[in-house]
Amino acid sequence: MNDMINLTGVDKDIFSYLEPSKLRSFFLFAGAGSGKTRTLINVLDCFRKSYLMEFVAYGKKIGVITYTNAACDEIKERLNYDESFEVSTIHSFAWGLIKPYTSDIKTWIVGALTQELSEVQEAQRKGRSGSKSAAERALKIVSIQRRLENLKSVTAFRYNPNGISSGRDSLNHSEVLKIASSLLVDKPLLQSILIESFPILLIDESQDTQRDLIEAFLDVQSKHAGSFCLGLLGDVMQRIYPDGKKDLGKDVPKDWAIPEKKVNYRCPPRIVELINNIRSVFDDHNQVPEKKEPGFAHLFVVDSNGPIDRLTMELKISDMMSQITQDKLWNNLRVDVKTLTLEHHMAAGRGGFADFFKPLYELSNRTDLVNGRLTGIPFLINVFIPFVQSVRAANKFRVMQILKEFSPLITSENLKSSAASVLKEAGDSVEALARLLAENADPTIHELLSVIANYKVLVLPDLFLQVLAASKIQAERDDADEFREELNLKFEEALKSPLSQLVAYSNYIADKSSFGTHQGVKGLQFPRVMVILDDDDSRGFLFSYEKLFGVAELTKADRDNMAEGKETTVDRTRRLFYVTCSRAEESLAVVMYTKQPQLVVEFSKAQKLFSDVEITVV
């Protein structure tokens, strides 16, 4: 326990809550840039040196749930990949809990599907026949009935948190969280297994962890307070997803500790002042900057009454920021500046992957598109792109690696029986792809998939086989669209786009591009940040910067929600604005497109968001 001497402040407090003989649950308030990941690792490292041998002797681990795979990897690396810590995303952790309970999983799914089937059938009876909605409901009914029938033969379920799973025995991400929540509440045995296996469970970004699962963990903690420490780390001001638990941190049980990290290590003083002002109407949590250099924050108000070339305008503003900050890297907008848009389609237009992205973004499960989990996407990103790029680069070693892993041709059985013909067949397919890439610098995804399908060199998902087959017979059936799944139709359109757009999309969702969304950059930081506020282009309704800046009037629903203490559009937008502005490590440009620029200027000064010299009307 001498290692505790090296801890100070909040880190020392949290370490004391984890002492095995007197566990205490806690909610750590940690605002933007406050270094909570550093605190988490410091405390866990100290725990490892002090108590871990005792834990391991009894088969116990510390569970650490993080928001992203990248955060998981960072924590694992900094803990030297010590397997005594179970570091995972919420989906992985939930699946680990429920995986052995096949019978309970099946019972839950049958119940949920039966209820959904009843609701869809009732809607079909009441709805207008012959309509598009009726046709969609008919397909839905058949799909549910088929799945119910298929479940009868399932003896074990499969799930991959990264989305590469399909088949009658597979579960989707939403189902895993819902089933885990339900079983934790209803199964005392599962509660016992949880607290015996993980007496300490720490959840990062807890404000955005799925509501039902957080409440299930809270239920377990309330029943086993002395033997189960639940540590929630987060900041309710940074809640950006609607399925998170509202007001988490405001209704903490009385016996919990509520430590707070007040220092902002990321942002310079000027930006800390700005984000403190943004959240001042929400709560009284104020941060103190650790940096000494003042930094820059500037508001550019763009009059959108006339036609505007937004890309040109943003390049112009980037040049202006270079002059204001005396930072030449602002001149390189597409490389050295992180541009944050409200909606993904805005980034797609700016980032050059709109033709691929927009058809798929019209699907109801668009969230799976932006996190790379939509059916078909994992194959395109993890198999198709590396294979095509390796063929283009004539990287024979990498090509063979991919074929050995994913080709139905290159199997040990085939190689034993007819190695020469198998290798020739694989070589012919690679040559055909190479010719297409040589003839066309940027062929369509459809053209490349067609070559792969013709040679059967890779196992294509059924979805793409159906899309390729449908394109061949489309001319024979003008009404074919009415009878095909929406996903197939959207992919048929998306696959007409060039390969470069798929690569750009892949870089975007992996956060390897200069674009991001207001929602998608939580936990990230960048030296130079440009935040785009553009309600007209966003076409959404959940957020409104015009309302936040006093330009647009509140709706009756907004006023009613305010009167009843419920969340409003302004509340959601304020939180999002806080998250985006707090990403900047050095300088921040806020670009607002509006038809009433003077109102934006007056509001910004009245609310002390930006001073007169920090506002430019373009």
Sequence and secondary structure as in RCSB ss.txt:
>XXXX:A:sequence
MNDMINLTGVDKDIFSYLEPSKLRSFFLFAGAGSGKTRTLINVLDCFRKSYLMEFVAYGKKIGVITYTNAACDEI
KERLNYDESFEVSTIHSFAWGLIKPYTSDIKTWIVGALTQELSEVQEAQRKGRSGSKSAAERALKIVSIQRRLEN
LKSVTAFRYNPNGISSGRDSLNHSEVLKIASSLLVDKPLLQSILIESFPILLIDESQDTQRDLIEAFLDVQSKHA
GSFCLGLLGDVMQRIYPDGKKDLGKDVPKDWAIPEKKVNYRCPPRIVELINNIRSVFDDHNQVPEKKEPGFAHLF
VVDSNGPIDRLTMELKISDMMSQITQDKLWNNLRVDVKTLTLEHHMAAGRGGFADFFKPLYELSNRTDLVNGRLT
GIPFLINVFIPFVQSVRAANKFRVMQILKEFSPLITSENLKSSAASVLKEAGDSVEALARLLAENADPTIHELLS
VIANYKVLVLPDLFLQVLAASKIQAERDDADEFREELNLKFEEALKSPLSQLVAYSNYIADKSSFGTHQGVKGLQ
FPRVMVILDDDDSRGFLFSYEKLFGVAELTKADRDNMAEGKETTVDRTRRLFYVTCSRAEESLAVVMYTKQPQLV
VEFSKAQKLFSDVEITVV
>XXXX:A:secstr
 GGGGG  HHHHHHHHHT GGG   EEEEE TTS HHHHHHHHHHHHHHHTHHHHHHTT  EEEEESSHHHHHHH
HHHTTT TTEEEEEHHHHHHHHHTT HHHHHHHHHHHHHHHHHHHHHHHHHS TTSHHHHHHHHHHHHHHHHHHH
HTT SS B  TTS   STTB  HHHHHHHHHHHHHH HHHHHHHHHH SEEEETTGGGSBHHHHHHHHHHHHHST
TT EEEEEE GGG  STTB TTTTTS  TTSB  EE EESSS HHHHHHHHHHHTTT     EE   S  EEEEE
EEE SS   HHHHHHHHHHHHHHHHT GGGG HHHHSEEEESSHHHHHHHHT HHHHHHHHTSTTHHHHHTT ST
THHHIIIIIHHHHHHHHTT HHHHHHHHHHH SSS HHHHHHHHHHHHHHHHHHHHHHHHHHHH SS BHHHHHH
HHHHHT S   HHHHHHHHHHHHGGG TTGGGGS HHHHHHHHHTTSBHHHHHHHHHHHTT SSEEETTTTTT  
EEEEEEEE HHHH  SS  HHHHTTSS   HHHHHHHHTT   HHHHHHHHHHHHHTTEEEEEEEEEEES HHHH
HHHHHHTTSS GGGEEE 
